[in-house]
């Protein structure tokens, strides 16, 4: 039986060690959920990317040590903002455009949710070091803080009370954290479904574009790294299982054209 193919771009164009460490984690989480990870090189031409994405049913946008070019959301760059990775941004934008054109499921993680948000017209907070929570805790910290998740959200529906107990009308989910930027103003059609309780930093958004009839576009963006915690977190496993299931069920959106 043919497995569901998930396109995952190489995280950076400049840090081979980071790529070799991080990309396999995303691939393993997808494989564990029953999907087939497909590497998208940042050196491919737009035509080659189009040919490759045509064979995939969904996209996963991974993390990166780069930061999104702040000019793309109308901000001046501050000193704390890392250099942009133009090759990664170009590939991500092509993948996002294809996914939005055809309503392919999107799972966007850390840098991935940031570039998705900017592509949808949103903004970013360029630096969180003044916040009371250490959002840049890093991969060696299994649980950095918690996220308060809206229980009526799609993300909330994936959480079990033993891992994410209810508190103050939210579900309190322990998460890791490896970022110094975050979603500022959410992009078009993206709704906030989780925040850090101590400082209000946006931790998750979801929702695609307007849909017709029963056709829905599945989009989930998380500021943390569930691919790192599938062994210890049922929520992380559930996120990837739902993503791959949505990809397996995907069918191309019907594009209607009028004839004058």
Buried (B, 14 or more C-beta within 10 A) or exposed (E): EEBBBBBBBBBBBBBEEBBEEBBEBBBBBBBBBBBBBBEBEBEBEEEEBBEBBEEBBBBBBBBBBBBBBBEBBEBEBEEEBBEBBEBBBBBBBBBBEBBBEBBBBBBBBBBBBBBBBBBBBBBBBBBBEEBEBBBBBEBEEBBBBBBBBBBEBBBBEBBEEEBBEEEEEBBBBBBBBBBBBBBBEBBEBBEBBBBBBEBEBBBBBBBBBEEEEEEBBBBBBBBBBBBBBBEBBBBBBBBBBBBBBBBBEBEEBEEEEEEE
